[in-house]
Amino acid sequence: MSRLWQARFFTTVNQLRDLPDTNVPEIAFAGRSNAGKSTAINILTNQKGLAFASKTPGRTQHINYFSIGGAHVGQHRKDAVRVDEIEALLVDLPGYGYAEVSGTAKLHWQKLLGDYVQRRDQLAALILIMDSRRPFTDLDVQMLEWFAPTGKPIHCILTKADKLNRNESTNALREARGVLESYVDEDGVGFPFTVQLFSALKRIGIEEADAKILALAGLDGVAGEHEGEEEEEHDESGAPSADDDQTSA
């Protein structure tokens, strides 16, 4: 059982001043609305409804935190999370780029996302979720350029890979790597950016993404205290949630 399956809702915030006062690694998930971010989080944590997605994309305006560790029973039980035992936090950032959202909301998101990814000391790495058929939109590039100066890792997950044939998949990976390798620091050294293909529908890349996220959070090779306990409350179906895209992620 993956450590990510232990994830449970911790808190939600709408202002940077309300971010949790914790000192554990945070792994943030960012992506354009409809890229499949919520589906990816739910598949990786083996829970259908952990990451909430509005039926109207772009309306979810909060930063949602999910804890790893600190809970001693199944995810859906009501026991309190033991904050001092939390080992890492998964952070679901608001989706961006939905055309019908008001200008005021867009400005709020821009400041919230930009300030968080640039200034949050606890942020260990960014998981950038992009549709494999339409990666590196202007807003995806903006997110890369906000985060790159921190020198921290970015792992790009190209979703909906089931929509690509073999040649298209190869080309998508090659082109994505080319874009990421174009980012270098002032000494010409590349940033720690990586990329993979992913499909929730066909279960492509789940183990690769799981291993990468655990490594970025410093949890690779760390056995959970209660990992052997039966997790009856978790969804075992692995089915994509009906959120970012109605067909696949």
SERO-4910 file (N, C-alpha, C, O; in steps of 0.05 Angstrom, whole numbers):
BEGIN
 pado doro    nc1    nc2    nc3   cac1   cac2   cac3    cc1    cc2    cc3    oc1    oc2    oc3
  Met    A     17    -24      0      0      0      0     18     25      0     36     27     16
  Ser    A     12     44    -18     27     68    -19     22     86      5      0     86     16
  Arg    A     42    100     14     38    120     35     18    141     27      5    153     44
  Leu    A     16    147      1     -3    167     -8    -32    159     -2    -50    176      0
  Trp    A    -37    133      2    -64    124      8    -73    133     36    -97    133     42
  Gln    A    -54    141     52    -60    151     79    -70    180     79    -79    190    100
  Ala    A    -70    193     56    -78    221     55   -106    225     65   -124    210     59
  Arg    A   -110    247     80   -136    254     89   -138    285     90   -117    298     94
  Phe    A   -161    296     88   -165    325     88   -154    336    115   -160    326    136
  Phe    A   -139    358    112   -128    371    136   -139    399    140   -150    404    162
  Thr    A   -137    416    120   -148    443    123   -151    456     96   -140    446     76
  Thr    A   -166    478     95   -169    493     70   -165    523     77   -174    532     98
  Val    A   -152    537     59   -146    566     64   -151    582     39   -150    571     16
  Asn    A   -158    607     42   -162    625     20   -144    649     20   -145    666      2
  Gln    A   -127    651     41   -108    673     44    -82    662     54    -82    643     70
  Leu    A    -60    673     45    -34    663     53    -30    665     83    -16    648     95
  Arg    A    -42    685     96    -38    687    125    -50    664    140    -44    660    164
  Asp    A    -68    648    127    -81    626    141    -67    599    135    -77    578    144
  Leu    A    -44    599    121    -30    574    116    -22    561    142    -16    574    161
  Pro    A    -23    534    143    -17    520    168     11    525    178     30    527    162
  Asp    A     14    526    204     39    530    217     52    503    222     55    494    245
  Thr    A     61    490    201     73    464    202    101    466    190    108    485    176
  Asn    A    118    447    196    146    447    186    153    421    173    175    410    176
  Val    A    134    410    158    138    385    143    138    392    113    128    413    105
  Pro    A    150    375     96    150    380     67    122    382     56    104    367     63
  Glu    A    119    402     38     94    405     24     99    399     -6    117    410    -18
  Ile    A     82    382    -17     83    376    -46     58    388    -58     35    378    -53
  Ala    A     61    408    -75     38    423    -86     31    413   -114     49    408   -130
  Phe    A      5    411   -119     -5    403   -145    -18    427   -158    -36    440   -147
  Ala    A     -8    434   -182    -19    457   -196    -26    449   -224    -15    429   -235
  Gly    A    -45    463   -237    -52    456   -264    -76    472   -274    -92    483   -258
  Arg    A    -78    473   -300   -100    487   -313   -126    473   -307   -127    448   -305
  Ser    A   -148    488   -305   -174    475   -302   -179    456   -325   -173    463   -348
  Asn    A   -189    433   -320   -195    411   -339   -170    395   -347   -172    379   -365
  Ala    A   -147    400   -334   -124    384   -341   -124    357   -327   -108    339   -335
  Gly    A   -141    353   -308   -143    327   -294   -129    326   -267   -122    305   -258
  Lys    A   -125    350   -254   -111    351   -229   -125    336   -207   -113    319   -193
  Ser    A   -151    341   -203   -165    327   -181   -166    297   -186   -163    282   -167
  Thr    A   -170    289   -210   -171    260   -216   -144    248   -210   -143    226   -199
  Ala    A   -122    261   -217    -96    250   -212    -91    247   -182    -81    226   -173
  Ile    A    -98    267   -166    -95    266   -137   -112    243   -126   -102    228   -109
  Asn    A   -136    240   -135   -154    219   -124   -144    191   -132   -146    173   -116
  Ile    A   -134    188   -156   -123    162   -164    -98    155   -148    -95    133   -138
  Leu    A    -80    175   -144    -55    170   -130    -60    164   -100    -45    150    -88
  Thr    A    -81    176    -89    -87    171    -61   -107    148    -57   -114    141    -35
  Asn    A   -117    137    -80   -136    115    -79   -162    122    -66   -174    106    -51
  Gln    A   -171    147    -70   -195    156    -57   -211    172    -78   -200    191    -90
  Lys    A   -236    165    -82   -252    178   -103   -256    208    -99   -255    223   -118
  Gly    A   -261    216    -74   -270    243    -70   -252    260    -52   -261    279    -40
  Leu    A   -226    253    -50   -209    269    -32   -205    297    -43   -210    316    -29
  Ala    A   -197    299    -68   -193    325    -81   -219    333    -94   -229    319   -111
  Phe    A   -231    355    -85   -257    364    -94   -253    380   -120   -235    396   -122
  Ala    A   -270    375   -139   -271    392   -163   -299    402   -168   -318    386   -167
  Ser    A   -301    428   -171   -327    440   -177   -339    430   -203   -323    424   -222
  Lys    A   -365    428   -205   -378    421   -230   -373    443   -251   -375    438   -275
  Thr    A   -368    467   -242   -360    489   -260   -330    494   -257   -322    506   -237
  Pro    A   -314    484   -276   -285    487   -273   -277    515   -268   -287    534   -279
  Gly    A   -257    518   -250   -246    545   -244   -259    558   -221   -251    580   -213
  Arg    A   -280    546   -209   -294    558   -186   -281    551   -159   -287    565   -140
  Thr    A   -265    531   -158   -252    524   -133   -229    543   -128   -208    541   -142
  Gln    A   -231    560   -108   -212    582   -105   -194    579    -80   -179    597    -74
  His    A   -196    557    -67   -181    554    -42   -157    535    -46   -155    520    -65
  Ile    A   -138    537    -27   -116    519    -25   -124    497     -6   -130    503     18
  Asn    A   -124    472    -15   -133    450      3   -109    433     10    -92    425     -7
  Tyr    A   -107    427     36    -85    411     47    -94    383     54   -115    380     66
  Phe    A    -78    363     48    -83    335     56    -58    325     70    -36    328     60
  Ser    A    -62    313     93    -40    304    109    -33    275    104    -50    259     97
  Ile    A     -7    270    106      4    242    106     15    237    134     33    252    142
  Gly    A      5    217    147     13    213    175     -5    228    194    -19    247    186
  Gly    A     -4    221    220    -19    235    240    -48    225    244    -62    235    261
  Ala    A    -56    205    228    -83    194    231    -80    164    236    -64    150    223
  His    A    -95    154    255    -91    126    264   -114    107    256   -114     84    265
  Val    A   -133    117    241   -154    100    231   -159    108    202   -146    125    191
  Gly    A   -179     94    189   -184     98    161   -191    127    154   -199    143    172
  Gln    A   -187    135    129   -189    162    120   -216    175    126   -217    199    132
  His    A   -238    160    124   -264    172    127   -274    173    156   -296    183    161
  Arg    A   -259    163    174   -267    165    203   -263    193    212   -251    210    199
  Lys    A   -274    199    236   -275    227    245   -255    233    267   -257    254    280
  Asp    A   -235    216    271   -215    222    291   -198    246    283   -195    251    259
  Ala    A   -188    261    302   -172    284    296   -144    276    286   -133    256    295
  Val    A   -133    292    268   -106    287    258    -87    297    280    -90    319    291
  Arg    A    -67    281    286    -47    288    306    -25    304    291     -8    293    278
  Val    A    -27    330    294    -10    348    278     19    343    282     35    344    263
  Asp    A     28    336    306     56    331    311     66    306    298     91    301    298
  Glu    A     48    289    288     56    264    275     54    265    244     60    246    231
  Ile    A     45    288    233     43    291    204     71    291    193     89    304    203
  Glu    A     75    275    171    101    272    159    104    288    133    127    295    126
  Ala    A     82    294    120     83    310     95     55    320     90     35    310    101
  Leu    A     53    340     73     27    351     65     25    352     34     44    362     21
  Leu    A      3    342     23     -3    346     -5    -20    371     -7    -39    375      9
  Val    A    -14    389    -26    -27    415    -28    -40    417    -55    -27    417    -75
  Asp    A    -67    419    -55    -82    422    -80    -87    451    -85   -104    464    -72
  Leu    A    -73    463   -104    -76    491   -111    -99    496   -130   -107    478   -144
  Pro    A   -111    519   -129   -134    525   -147   -127    521   -176   -105    529   -185
  Gly    A   -145    510   -192   -140    508   -220   -141    536   -233   -154    554   -223
  Tyr    A   -126    539   -255   -125    565   -267   -132    564   -297   -131    542   -309
  Gly    A   -139    587   -308   -142    589   -336   -170    585   -347   -174    582   -371
  Tyr    A   -191    585   -329   -218    582   -339   -229    609   -347   -230    627   -332
  Ala    A   -238    610   -372   -244    636   -385   -267    651   -372   -267    676   -372
  Glu    A   -287    637   -361   -311    651   -351   -309    661   -323   -328    673   -313
  Val    A   -286    657   -310   -283    667   -282   -278    697   -283   -265    707   -302
  Ser    A   -289    711   -264   -287    741   -264   -258    750   -262   -241    736   -252
  Gly    A   -253    774   -271   -227    786   -270   -217    788   -241   -193    784   -236
  Thr    A   -235    795   -223   -227    797   -194   -217    770   -184   -197    769   -169
  Ala    A   -231    749   -190   -223    722   -181   -196    714   -193   -180    702   -179
  Lys    A   -192    721   -218   -167    714   -231   -144    729   -218   -122    717   -213
  Leu    A   -147    754   -211   -126    769   -198   -120    757   -170    -97    756   -162
  His    A   -141    748   -156   -138    736   -130   -122    710   -133   -103    705   -117
  Trp    A   -129    694   -152   -114    668   -156    -85    674   -163    -67    661   -153
  Gln    A    -81    694   -181    -54    700   -190    -36    707   -166    -13    697   -164
  Lys    A    -46    724   -148    -30    731   -125    -27    708   -106     -5    703    -95
  Leu    A    -49    693   -101    -48    670    -83    -28    649    -93    -11    640    -77
  Leu    A    -30    641   -118    -13    621   -129     16    631   -131     35    616   -123
  Gly    A     20    655   -141     47    665   -145     61    668   -118     84    660   -116
  Asp    A     48    680    -99     61    684    -73     66    657    -59     87    654    -47
  Tyr    A     48    638    -61     52    612    -48     76    598    -60     94    590    -45
  Val    A     77    595    -87     99    579    -98    126    593    -96    147    579    -97
  Gln    A    126    619    -94    152    633    -93    162    637    -64    186    639    -60
  Arg    A    144    637    -44    152    646    -17    149    624      4    159    628     26
  Arg    A    135    603     -1    129    583     20    154    566     24    161    549      8
  Asp    A    167    570     47    191    555     53    187    525     55    204    510     47
  Gln    A    163    517     64    158    489     68    153    474     42    153    450     41
  Leu    A    148    489     20    142    477     -6    168    463    -16    187    476    -22
  Ala    A    167    436    -18    190    421    -26    191    416    -56    213    415    -67
  Ala    A    168    415    -69    168    409    -98    140    416   -109    120    417    -94
  Leu    A    139    420   -135    114    426   -149    108    403   -168    126    395   -184
  Ile    A     83    394   -168     74    374   -188     56    390   -207     34    399   -199
  Leu    A     65    393   -231     51    409   -251     35    390   -269     47    375   -285
  Ile    A      9    392   -268     -9    375   -283    -17    388   -309    -28    410   -309
  Met    A    -11    375   -332    -18    387   -358    -30    365   -375    -23    342   -374
  Asp    A    -49    373   -392    -61    356   -412    -39    349   -432    -27    367   -444
  Ser    A    -34    323   -437    -12    315   -455    -17    324   -483      2    326   -499
  Arg    A    -42    331   -490    -47    340   -517    -43    370   -520    -40    380   -543
  Arg    A    -43    385   -497    -41    414   -498    -23    423   -475    -33    439   -458
  Pro    A      2    414   -473     19    422   -451     31    450   -455     31    461   -477
  Phe    A     40    461   -433     55    486   -433     39    509   -445     48    523   -463
  Thr    A     14    512   -436     -1    536   -442     13    560   -430     32    557   -414
  Asp    A      4    584   -437     17    608   -426     17    608   -395     36    616   -383
  Leu    A     -5    598   -383     -7    598   -354     10    576   -342     21    580   -320
  Asp    A     14    554   -356     32    533   -346     61    544   -346     76    540   -327
  Val    A     68    559   -367     94    570   -369     98    591   -347    119    594   -335
  Gln    A     77    607   -341     78    626   -319     84    612   -293    100    622   -277
  Met    A     71    590   -288     76    575   -263    105    565   -262    118    567   -241
  Leu    A    115    555   -284    143    546   -286    162    570   -279    181    566   -264
  Glu    A    156    593   -290    174    615   -287    172    628   -259    191    640   -249
  Trp    A    149    625   -246    146    633   -218    164    615   -201    177    625   -183
  Phe    A    163    590   -206    175    570   -188    204    565   -193    219    559   -175
  Ala    A    213    567   -218    240    560   -226    262    574   -209    281    561   -201
  Pro    A    259    600   -203    280    613   -187    284    602   -159    305    607   -147
  Thr    A    265    586   -149    269    574   -123    290    552   -124    301    545   -103
  Gly    A    295    541   -148    313    519   -150    303    492   -141    317    472   -140
  Lys    A    277    491   -133    265    467   -123    255    450   -147    251    461   -169
  Pro    A    250    424   -142    242    407   -164    213    412   -174    195    420   -159
  Ile    A    210    408   -200    183    407   -212    181    380   -226    198    373   -242
  His    A    159    366   -221    153    341   -236    128    346   -251    107    351   -240
  Cys    A    130    344   -278    107    349   -295     93    322   -301    106    303   -310
  Ile    A     67    322   -297     51    298   -303     33    305   -327     15    322   -326
  Leu    A     38    291   -350     22    296   -374     -1    276   -374      2    253   -380
  Thr    A    -25    287   -368    -49    270   -365    -62    263   -391    -54    273   -412
  Lys    A    -82    246   -389    -98    237   -412    -80    223   -434    -86    226   -458
  Ala    A    -59    209   -425    -41    197   -444    -55    175   -460    -45    167   -481
  Asp    A    -78    165   -451    -92    145   -466   -104    156   -492   -111    141   -510
  Lys    A   -104    183   -494   -114    195   -518    -92    196   -540    -98    203   -563
  Leu    A    -68    189   -533    -46    190   -552    -38    163   -563    -40    143   -548
  Asn    A    -30    161   -588    -19    135   -597     11    134   -590     21    153   -577
  Arg    A     24    113   -597     52    109   -588     70    132   -598     86    142   -583
  Asn    A     68    139   -623     85    160   -634     79    187   -621     97    202   -615
  Glu    A     53    193   -617     46    218   -604     56    219   -575     65    240   -565
  Ser    A     55    196   -561     65    195   -534     95    200   -533    105    216   -516
  Thr    A    110    187   -551    139    192   -553    145    221   -559    163    232   -546
  Asn    A    131    232   -577    136    260   -585    128    279   -562    143    299   -557
  Ala    A    107    273   -548     98    291   -525    119    291   -504    126    312   -493
  Leu    A    131    268   -497    152    266   -477    177    281   -486    189    296   -471
  Arg    A    185    276   -511    209    289   -521    206    319   -522    225    334   -514
  Glu    A    184    329   -531    180    358   -532    178    370   -504    189    392   -500
  Ala    A    166    356   -486    164    366   -458    192    368   -446    199    387   -432
  Arg    A    208    347   -450    235    347   -439    251    370   -451    267    383   -438
  Gly    A    247    375   -477    260    397   -490    253    424   -478    271    441   -473
  Val    A    228    428   -472    219    453   -459    232    456   -431    243    477   -425
  Leu    A    231    434   -416    242    435   -388    272    440   -388    283    454   -371
  Glu    A    286    427   -407    315    430   -409    324    458   -417    347    465   -414
  Ser    A    305    474   -428    312    501   -436    314    520   -413    324    542   -415
  Tyr    A    304    511   -389    306    527   -365    333    522   -351    338    499   -343
  Val    A    349    542   -349    375    540   -336    379    564   -318    367    585   -322
  Asp    A    397    561   -298    403    583   -280    424    601   -292    432    597   -315
  Glu    A    432    621   -277    451    641   -288    478    629   -296    494    642   -310
  Asp    A    484    605   -285    509    592   -292    505    572   -314    524    557   -321
  Gly    A    481    570   -326    475    552   -347    469    524   -338    469    505   -355
  Val    A    464    520   -312    458    494   -301    428    490   -302    412    507   -294
  Gly    A    420    466   -311    391    460   -313    378    457   -285    391    451   -265
  Phe    A    352    462   -285    337    459   -260    328    430   -257    327    414   -277
  Pro    A    321    422   -233    312    394   -228    283    389   -237    265    385   -220
  Phe    A    279    390   -263    252    387   -274    250    359   -288    269    352   -302
  Thr    A    229    345   -283    224    319   -295    196    317   -306    179    334   -300
  Val    A    191    297   -322    165    295   -335    158    265   -340    176    249   -343
  Gln    A    132    259   -340    123    232   -346     95    234   -359     81    254   -357
  Leu    A     87    211   -371     60    208   -381     43    195   -360     52    181   -343
  Phe    A     16    201   -362     -2    191   -341    -30    188   -352    -39    205   -368
  Ser    A    -43    167   -344    -72    164   -351    -86    150   -328    -79    128   -321
  Ala    A   -105    164   -316   -121    151   -295   -139    129   -307   -143    109   -295
  Leu    A   -149    134   -331   -168    115   -343   -154     88   -349   -165     67   -343
  Lys    A   -130     89   -361   -115     65   -368    -94     58   -347    -79     39   -351
  Arg    A    -93     73   -325    -74     68   -303    -45     68   -313    -29     51   -306
  Ile    A    -39     87   -330    -12     91   -341      3    111   -323     -7    132   -317
  Gly    A     27    103   -314     44    121   -299     38    125   -270     50    142   -257
  Ile    A     19    110   -259     12    114   -231     35    107   -212     41    122   -194
  Glu    A     47     84   -217     69     76   -199     93     95   -202    106    101   -182
  Glu    A     98    105   -226    120    124   -230    115    150   -215    132    160   -201
  Ala    A     90    160   -217     83    185   -203     84    181   -173     94    198   -159
  Asp    A     74    158   -164     74    153   -135    102    153   -124    108    165   -104
  Ala    A    120    139   -137    148    137   -128    161    165   -128    176    171   -110
  Lys    A    156    180   -149    168    207   -151    158    225   -129    174    239   -116
  Ile    A    132    225   -124    121    243   -103    131    235    -76    138    252    -60
  Leu    A    132    209    -70    143    200    -44    172    208    -40    180    217    -19
  Ala    A    188    206    -62    216    214    -60    218    244    -55    235    252    -39
  Leu    A    202    260    -69    203    289    -66    195    297    -38    205    317    -27
  Ala    A    177    282    -26    168    287      2    186    275     23    182    279     47
  Gly    A    207    260     14    225    247     33    213    223     46    222    215     68
  Leu    A    193    211     34    179    188     46    186    162     32    175    141     39
  Asp    A    203    163     12    210    138     -2    227    121     17    246    130     29
  Gly    A    219     96     19    233     77     37    225     80     66    235     66     83
  Val    A    205     97     72    196    101     99    170     86    102    150     93     90
  Ala    A    169     65    118    145     49    122    127     63    142    136     73    163
  Gly    A    101     65    135     82     77    153     78     60    178     78     36    177
  Glu    A     74     74    201     70     60    226     47     41    226     47     20    239
  His    A     26     49    210      1     33    210     -4     22    182    -27     16    175
  Glu    A     17     19    166     14     11    138      2    -17    136    -12    -22    116
  Gly    A      6    -34    155     -4    -61    153    -33    -64    161    -45    -85    158
  Glu    A    -44    -42    173    -72    -44    182    -91    -44    159    -85    -33    138
  Glu    A   -114    -57    163   -133    -58    141   -146    -31    137   -154    -18    156
  Glu    A   -148    -22    112   -159      4    105   -185      1     91   -188      5     67
  Glu    A   -205     -7    106   -231    -13     94   -245     11     83   -261      9     65
  Glu    A   -238     35     93   -252     59     85   -242     69     58   -256     85     45
  His    A   -219     60     48   -208     70     23   -222     58     -1   -230     34      0
  Asp    A   -226     73    -21   -237     63    -46   -216     47    -61   -194     57    -65
  Glu    A   -222     23    -69   -202      6    -82   -207      4   -112   -192    -10   -126
  Ser    A   -227     19   -122   -234     15   -150   -214     27   -169   -210     17   -191
  Gly    A   -200     48   -160   -182     62   -178   -195     77   -201   -182     84   -220
  Ala    A   -221     81   -199   -236     94   -220   -231    124   -219   -230    135   -198
  Pro    A   -229    137   -243   -226    166   -243   -251    179   -231   -273    169   -234
  Ser    A   -247    202   -217   -269    217   -207   -282    233   -229   -268    241   -248
  Ala    A   -307    239   -226   -321    255   -247   -316    285   -242   -334    299   -232
  Asp    A   -292    294   -248   -286    321   -242   -274    336   -265   -289    346   -282
  Asp    A   -247    338   -267   -235    356   -286   -242    349   -315   -246    367   -331
  Asp    A   -245    324   -321   -252    316   -349   -270    293   -347   -266    274   -331
  Gln    A   -291    293   -362   -311    272   -359   -303    246   -372   -318    226   -370
  Thr    A   -280    245   -386   -273    220   -400   -248    207   -387   -249    184   -381
  Ser    A   -227    223   -384   -203    211   -373   -184    232   -362   -187    256   -368
  Ala    A   -164    223   -347   -142    240   -339   -116    226   -343    -95    237   -338
***
